[in-house]
Every structure is written in C-alpha cells, then in structure tokens.
Amino acid sequence: MHVALIANTAWLDEEMNALRHLVVGLIGEQVRVAQVVPESIHDDAISDFGERVSWLDTSWDWLRRRRLVHLAEHLAELGVDIVHALDGRLWSAARGLAQRLDAAAVLTAGSAVDVEQVATAGAGRSGHAAPGVGYAAATPSIQQALAERLRGTAVVEHIPPGVHLGKRPTGEPTARSALCAVVTGTGRHDEDYDALLDAISHVAATRAEAQFFFDSQGDDNQLWEAAKQRDLLGHISLVPRKLGHRELLLKADVLIQPQALGRPRGLILQAMANGVPVCARRDAWVDYLKHDETAWLVDQPNADDWRAVIERLYDQPAFALALAQRAYDWVGQHHLASQQVTRCVNLYRRLTGEGMKFPGNDAS
C-alpha cells in the first residue's frame, strides 16, 4: 500500500504537525508514503520519512487540478495506489489525480464548508459517487451531514484529527497577578473580535499586566485599528504570521478562540494536550468543545460573557487547572495521533480491498 498525502500551503499553515504525525504513523503501520507538498515548503518543515513530491501551489482550482494531475506519471512510478487529499480545497484535484492513476481517493472533510461541495466533488451527475472514493470526516457532525448528502453512495468514516499528549497539568493553583493569553481565529475584524476587545478593555482597566497575543493572519489592520481605538495597544501584540509559528503560541496561560469557525483545529487540540486552558465560542460542528468539560464556552459575541470568562481565569485558578486536566484527559481518549493513523489505515484497506498484514505474512 502506497499513499500520496496531498497538502496545500493554507492547510499546512494550520496543520503542519498533523502531516508529520500522519507520515510517521503510517510508515510505522508499513504504509509507504509520498508527501505531495508545495514547492515553497522547506524540507525542514515536513517529515524526513517518505518521499517528497513538490508542486506549485495556486489559489485557482482549475490550475491546482491541472498541476497535480501532471504528477500522475511520477506517482505511478512510485507505485501510489491511494490519493489522500488533506484539505477540502484539494478534492477536485485529488479526484482527477486518482482517476489518472486508477487509484482510490480519500477526501478529508475538515469543515462545514467542505460539506457544501459534496454535490459537485463527491458524486457524479447521477448522484452516485465513483468507486474507490472515501470521505474522512473530522467530526461526528460533519460525518452525519456527509452521510445525509451522499445517501450511501460513498464510504464516510469518522477520522478525528490526532495529536500527541504532552505533560498532564499539575501543581498548586495560585491566584494570578498577570495573564498571558493567546487569541486565535481568522484574524479578520468582526463582531466576535469586537466583543472580545470590549471585554479586554474592561479587564485591562483593573489588571494592568494582562497581555493578549493575537495570532496574526496577515490581514489584521482593521483589528489593530479597533484595538487602538480602545487604547489597548499596551496590552495587545500581533504574533507575525510564519509557517509553523502557531507552535509558539502553546506557551500561553490560556488560548482564546472568539469565533465559531465550523472546523476542528490542531492548534486547539494541541493546547488541550499540553495543559493550556481553552476559552472559545460554542461551535456545533466541533466535538471537542464541551462547556465546562474541555473548555469554557461563550454562546454569543457578548463582551460581558467574555469578561466573565477571562476574570474567572484570574479569580478561580483551581477551576482553570481542573478544566485543563479534564480537557487533557478527553483528548487522550478521543484525539490521539495513533488513533487517527489506525482509522486512516482501516479506511485505506476498505477502499483498496487490502487485507490485514500479520507477522510472517508477506502478502500485501
């Protein structure tokens, strides 16, 4: 079994660790791997294991498809028999490449947006999906939505994103005199960010040492202006965007996601797996955001609600530690990288008809 993992720059900017974990895990399961990644990605950013096949990324779907399909001859020489698109924006290209290779196609559905394109990318005009196509749904809600649209015409498996556990949070909780918070989302100024900025204004008025580091997305000038209007520049910093920079954000006291993004994020799972408390907008598409079990959630973009959550981190450190511990345990049960790899391999085998490989059995 030989799989081509296809990734684009936008997905790698969010999920670089996910690619590394998947490559190493699959190779550990005796699956050969080709990492099909953009030319702009440095070799140090991806796994040293498995072949690398480079392509020139683009935002144009038709050109992306054309460039990836042109890799068919090289991937055929490698013996690739499964094409796995790791991002919904790659579905069309992955389907075309798989057809050229006469290979199975696995399409990761990682967001609510991906569900909307199933009618065109997932099934033919007759409503029936092509043979050898399977969907890897990142959450139960996405899996259910896909199953309803496809009506049994394609394999749909729940394959949650996985992370490695760090050290379980322990220690004696003490009241905070300062807070180092990371705020992460789209970076685009909207009512969600406005509500959070209003809450920060109230908190900063009485807690002068509070610092909030905003995960920069490169188009956050309006967000900066909104902070300036509230006289918050002494409490806010923008973390420059750089491939892989989000790993640095896990050193914070808390991770705040003010928007419901409709998709799971490795960054949030990594925070939980490293004992960082998470505060977020409630999101029906994401299974790991459970109020008071894995995170403290806010239902609406409301400044008073955000203020209450932030002040709770200050005033109730024991509750914050307990929250981080519960989230850590939940991720350990449901979102380990090893679990993701096992489910991927099972889906690959289901699509290709390859049997389980046991010691002493050389059959592939």
N, C-alpha and C positions, 0 to 999 in steps of 0.2 A: 504494500500500500504506500502510495506516494502522493502527498497533498501539497498543493500550491496555496499558500496563505497570501491573499491579496489585500494590501493595505494602501491607503492614501494618506496624504500629509495631514489633512484635517483630523482624521481618526487617530493617527499616531501622536498628534499633539496632545490628545486627551489620554490615550491608552497605550503608550509606549511599553509600559511594564506588562500589559496584557499580552502583547506579542511575544515578549521574551519568555514569559511563563508558559505560554502555549507551545512555543517551539521546543523548549527543553522538555516539557511534559510529554509531548507527542513522540519525540525521539526516544524518551525513556520507555514508551509503550511500543517501540520498534516500528514506528511510522516514520518514513522518510519525509523530509520537509524541505520545500523551496520557499524562501521568503521573497515575495514579489513586492518590492517597496520602491518608492520614488527615488530618482537619482540624487535628489537633494539630501537624502538621509545619510548621515555619516555612518561608516561601518561600526564605529564605537557605540552607536545608539541602538543597534539591533543585536540579536544573539549571535555569538560566534559559531553556533552549531547550525548545520543545514546549509544548503546552497542559497546564494543571494542572486536574484534576478531583478535588474533595475528597469524602471520605466519612467517616462517623463510625465509627471502629473499635470492635470489641467482641470479647470472648472467646467469645461464643456463636456457634457455627457457623451455626445456622438464621437468626439475626438478621443475621450478617455477609452471608449469601447474600441475604437479603431487601433489605438496604440497597444492596448492589452491583447487584443486578438492577434496582433502581429507577433506576439510572443509564443504562439502556439507551436511553431516548429521547434523552438528551443526547449520548451517544456515537454514536448513529445519525446525529444531525445533523452531528457532526464527520466522519462517513464512516469510522468504525472498522470494519475487516474482520478484525482479528485481536485476540484477547484473550489476553494472556500473564500467567499467574499466577506471580509470582516466588518464592512460598513455598508449601509443601505445604498449609498451613492455609487456603489460598485456593482450592484446587482446586474444591471443590463450588460455590463462588460464581462462579468463572470459567466453569465449565461451564454454569451456569444463565444467566449473562450472555451467553455466546457463543451459546447456543441462542436466546435472545430476539433477538439481533442477526443471527441466521443467519450467524455468523462462525466462523472457525477458532479453535480453542483450543490454546494451548501451555501445558503444565503443567511447571514446573521441579521436578524431583525432586532435592532437595539433601541428602537424608539417608536413613539406613536406615529411619527411621520412615515416610518417605513411601512406601517400597516396600510397607509393610504395608497401606496404604489403597487400593492399586490395585484390589482386588477390588470395592470399592464405588464409588470415584470414577472409576476408569479405564474400566470396562467395564459393559455393561448386564447384565441378568439372564441373557441368553443366553450371556454370556462374550465377546461381540463389542463392541469399542469403537465409539462413534459416529463417523461420518465427520468428517474435519476436525479430529481431535484428535491432537496430537503431544506427546511427552514429551522434555524436555531434561534428560538425566541428567548430574549434575555430575561423576561419576567413572565409570571403567570398571566397577567393582564394582556400582554402582547400575544402570548400563545393563544389565549382564548379568542382574541379579536382575529388573529390569522385563521384559526380553525373555522370560525364562523364565515369568513370570506371565501376560504378555499373549499369548504364543504367536502372534505375527504379526498380531494384531488391531488394532495401532496402531503408528504410527511412533515409534521410540525412537532418539534421536540422542544421542551423547556431546557435550555442550557444557560444557567445563570453565570455571569462573569465571576471569575475567581481571583483571589489574592492570597498572599502568604501572610500568616499571622506573625506579628511582632511580639513584644513582651506584654503580658497582661497587666493592665494598670493596677498598681497597689499603692500603699503608703497611707499616711495620716493626712486627711484633708484639712487644709488650713484656709482661713479667710484670705482673699486676695486683696492686695493693695493696688495691683495693676493687672491689666488683662491684655494679652496679645491674641487678637482674633484675626483669622483669615476669612475674607468674604469672596466667594467664588460663584460665578454664574456665567451669563453670556457677556457681561461687561457693558451691555447696552443700557443706557439710561431709560428707565420705565417706572411705572408706579410701584413696582416691587422695591426697586432701589431707593425711590423717594421715601417710602415708608421706613425703610431701614435707616436711611440717612437722618430722618427726623428723630428716630429713636436714639441714634448715636449722639445727636445734638443734646438730648436730654441727659444721657449718660455722661457725656464729656463735661457737662456743666458742673457736675459734682465729683467726677472721678478724672482728675486732670491727667493721670498717667495712662489712661486707656489708649491703646493703639490698634488700628484696624488696617490690615494689609489687603488691598483689593487685587484679586487675580486679574491682571491686565489681558485684554483680548485685542489690543491694538487699535480699537476704535472707540475709546472711552473718554474723549474730550468733553462730551456733554456731562458725563458722570463727574469728571473733575470740576467742571464749572458748577455743578449742583452742590458739590462739597464746598467749593469756595464761597458760594452764596450763603452757606450756613456757617461760615467761619470755622470750618473743620480741618483745614489743611495741616494744622499742628497735630491732628490725631489720625490722619489718613495718609497712606502711602500706596502707590501703584507698583506692583511687582512686574517688571518688564517681561513681556512675552518672549519665551525662548523654548525650543523644543525640549521637553523633559523638565521644564522649570517647576512643574507642579509638585515634584517630589520634595522640593524645598519647603513647600507650604505645610508639610506634615509636622513641623516643629512647633506649631502654634498651640495655644491653650484651648482653642475651640475653632471649629470650622463652621461657617455660616453660609448657607445657600438660600438666598432670598427669593428665588424663583422656582416655580414648578416647571421643570424642563421636559417632562414626558419621557425621560430615559434614565437608565441607571448610569452611574459614573464610577469608574475605577478609583478616582480621587476620593470620593466619599467612602467607599468601601475600605480603601487603604487607611483612611483616618480612623475608622472604627477598628480596623485590625491592628492599629498602633495605639489604641487607647486615647484617641482625641475625641472629646465630646462633639456631637454634631447637632446643630440647630438648623431647621430648614422649613420651607413652605411644604405643606401637605401635597402629595402627588399621587393620584390614583393609579398611575402607570408603574410606580416603583414599589417593589415589595419590601425592601429593606428599611423603609422609613415608617416606623411604627411608633406612634406617640408614647412617650414615657417608657418605652421598651428599648428602642435602639436610638432614638433621637427625641429632642423637644421640637414639636411642630407648631407652626403658625398657619391658621386656616386661610387668612386673607391678608393682603398687604396693608396691615394696620400698625401704625407707629407704637401705640400703647402696648400691643401684644409683643412686638419685638423688644420694646424697652423692658417689659416684664421678664422675658427670656434672658436677656443679657444681664439684668440685675440679679437674676436667680443664680447665674454662674458666680457672681461675686458673693452673694449672701448665703448661699447654700452649697458650699463646696462638697459636702458629703453626698448630696444628691447628684451633683455633677459627676463625681467619681463613680458612684453606683451606676449611673447611666452609661458611662464609658465601659464599665465592666460588663453590663448586660449586652451592649452592642458588640463588644469583643466576642463574647460567647456565642451570640447569634450568628455572626459572620463565620465563626469556626464551625458551626453546624451546617450552614447553608451556602457559603460562598468561598470555599477553598479552591485554590487553583487546581489541585489534584482532582476535585470533583468535576470541574469544568472539562479537564482533559479526558477523564473517563467517559463523560457523556458525549463529547465530540467523537471519540473513537467508536463508541457504540453507534452513533449516527452514521459515521463513515461506513462501518460494516453493514449497516442496514441498507444503505444505498447501493453499495457495491456487491453485496452478497458474500463478502469475505467472511470466513469463519473465524472463531477464536483461535489464537495461537497459543499452544501449550508447550512446555519444555519437552524437547525430543521430537516435536512435530515440525518438520521443515516446510510444510505446505503453507502457502501464503494466501 
